Amino acid sequence: MRKKIIRKSIEAADGLSLGISMVVAVLIGIGIGYFLKNLFGVSWLFWIGVFIGVAAAILNVFKAYKAQVKSYEEFKEENRYKEFKNDTKA
């Protein structure tokens, strides 16, 4: 029982960190773009960095979504939820 509580607490903290990871990914992408722009003197390289940051943020959301779906799949296997599922079909 205690392990389940600790596990759920860790999963909740992971969910809260999703927003932070999105912001950090975009900021790192902007930083990369700014660095490349200053290094090579080509202004469109900045936008490549922004695109990389946004793509990384979207990837973070996708990974979190997949983890959440997997977590819900575990609930389907528990007996108390199987009973509820059978009651709603009738």
DOVORO-283021 format. One record per residue (C-alpha): x, y, z; residue in one letter; chain. Coordinates in steps of 0.2 Angstrom, whole numbers, m for minus. Each point is the difference from the previous one (the first is absolute). Layout:
# residues N
<X=X Y=Y Z=Z resn=A chain=A>;
...
This chain:
# residues 90
<X=0 Y=0 Z=0 resn=M chain=A>;
<X=14 Y=12 Z=4 resn=R chain=A>;
<X=9 Y=m3 Z=m16 resn=K chain=A>;
<X=m16 Y=4 Z=m10 resn=K chain=A>;
<X=m1 Y=17 Z=10 resn=I chain=A>;
<X=18 Y=4 Z=m4 resn=I chain=A>;
<X=m2 Y=m5 Z=m18 resn=R chain=A>;
<X=m15 Y=11 Z=m2 resn=K chain=A>;
<X=9 Y=14 Z=8 resn=S chain=A>;
<X=14 Y=m1 Z=m12 resn=I chain=A>;
<X=m12 Y=m1 Z=m15 resn=E chain=A>;
<X=m9 Y=15 Z=6 resn=A chain=A>;
<X=17 Y=10 Z=1 resn=A chain=A>;
<X=4 Y=m6 Z=m17 resn=D chain=A>;
<X=m16 Y=7 Z=m7 resn=G chain=A>;
<X=4 Y=17 Z=9 resn=L chain=A>;
<X=17 Y=0 Z=m8 resn=S chain=A>;
<X=m8 Y=m1 Z=m18 resn=L chain=A>;
<X=m3 Y=18 Z=m1 resn=G chain=A>;
<X=17 Y=5 Z=6 resn=I chain=A>;
<X=8 Y=m12 Z=m12 resn=S chain=A>;
<X=m10 Y=8 Z=m15 resn=M chain=A>;
<X=6 Y=17 Z=5 resn=V chain=A>;
<X=18 Y=m5 Z=2 resn=V chain=A>;
<X=0 Y=m10 Z=m17 resn=A chain=A>;
<X=m6 Y=16 Z=m9 resn=V chain=A>;
<X=13 Y=11 Z=9 resn=L chain=A>;
<X=14 Y=m12 Z=m4 resn=I chain=A>;
<X=m6 Y=0 Z=m18 resn=G chain=A>;
<X=0 Y=19 Z=0 resn=I chain=A>;
<X=17 Y=0 Z=8 resn=G chain=A>;
<X=7 Y=m12 Z=m13 resn=I chain=A>;
<X=m8 Y=11 Z=m14 resn=G chain=A>;
<X=8 Y=16 Z=7 resn=Y chain=A>;
<X=17 Y=m8 Z=2 resn=F chain=A>;
<X=m1 Y=m6 Z=m18 resn=L chain=A>;
<X=m6 Y=16 Z=m7 resn=K chain=A>;
<X=15 Y=9 Z=9 resn=N chain=A>;
<X=12 Y=m13 Z=m5 resn=L chain=A>;
<X=m4 Y=0 Z=m19 resn=F chain=A>;
<X=m8 Y=17 Z=m2 resn=G chain=A>;
<X=m15 Y=m8 Z=m9 resn=V chain=A>;
<X=m17 Y=6 Z=8 resn=S chain=A>;
<X=m11 Y=m15 Z=m5 resn=W chain=A>;
<X=11 Y=m12 Z=11 resn=L chain=A>;
<X=m9 Y=8 Z=15 resn=F chain=A>;
<X=m16 Y=m6 Z=m6 resn=W chain=A>;
<X=7 Y=m18 Z=m3 resn=I chain=A>;
<X=5 Y=1 Z=19 resn=G chain=A>;
<X=m18 Y=5 Z=4 resn=V chain=A>;
<X=m7 Y=m14 Z=m10 resn=F chain=A>;
<X=11 Y=m12 Z=9 resn=I chain=A>;
<X=m5 Y=6 Z=17 resn=G chain=A>;
<X=m19 Y=m1 Z=m5 resn=V chain=A>;
<X=2 Y=m17 Z=m7 resn=A chain=A>;
<X=9 Y=m6 Z=16 resn=A chain=A>;
<X=m14 Y=7 Z=10 resn=A chain=A>;
<X=m13 Y=m9 Z=m11 resn=I chain=A>;
<X=10 Y=m16 Z=2 resn=L chain=A>;
<X=0 Y=2 Z=19 resn=N chain=A>;
<X=m19 Y=1 Z=0 resn=V chain=A>;
<X=m2 Y=m15 Z=m11 resn=F chain=A>;
<X=11 Y=m10 Z=12 resn=K chain=A>;
<X=m10 Y=5 Z=15 resn=A chain=A>;
<X=m16 Y=m4 Z=m9 resn=Y chain=A>;
<X=6 Y=m18 Z=m4 resn=K chain=A>;
<X=6 Y=m2 Z=18 resn=A chain=A>;
<X=m18 Y=5 Z=6 resn=Q chain=A>;
<X=m8 Y=m12 Z=m12 resn=V chain=A>;
<X=10 Y=m14 Z=6 resn=K chain=A>;
<X=m4 Y=5 Z=18 resn=S chain=A>;
<X=m19 Y=m1 Z=m4 resn=Y chain=A>;
<X=2 Y=m16 Z=m8 resn=E chain=A>;
<X=6 Y=m7 Z=17 resn=E chain=A>;
<X=m16 Y=6 Z=7 resn=F chain=A>;
<X=m10 Y=m11 Z=m12 resn=K chain=A>;
<X=8 Y=m16 Z=7 resn=E chain=A>;
<X=m6 Y=4 Z=18 resn=E chain=A>;
<X=m15 Y=m10 Z=5 resn=N chain=A>;
<X=m10 Y=15 Z=8 resn=R chain=A>;
<X=1 Y=9 Z=m17 resn=Y chain=A>;
<X=m5 Y=m15 Z=m9 resn=K chain=A>;
<X=m17 Y=m1 Z=10 resn=E chain=A>;
<X=m3 Y=18 Z=m4 resn=F chain=A>;
<X=3 Y=m2 Z=m18 resn=K chain=A>;
<X=m12 Y=m15 Z=m1 resn=N chain=A>;
<X=m14 Y=10 Z=9 resn=D chain=A>;
<X=1 Y=14 Z=m13 resn=T chain=A>;
<X=m2 Y=m11 Z=m15 resn=K chain=A>;
<X=m18 Y=m6 Z=5 resn=A chain=A>;
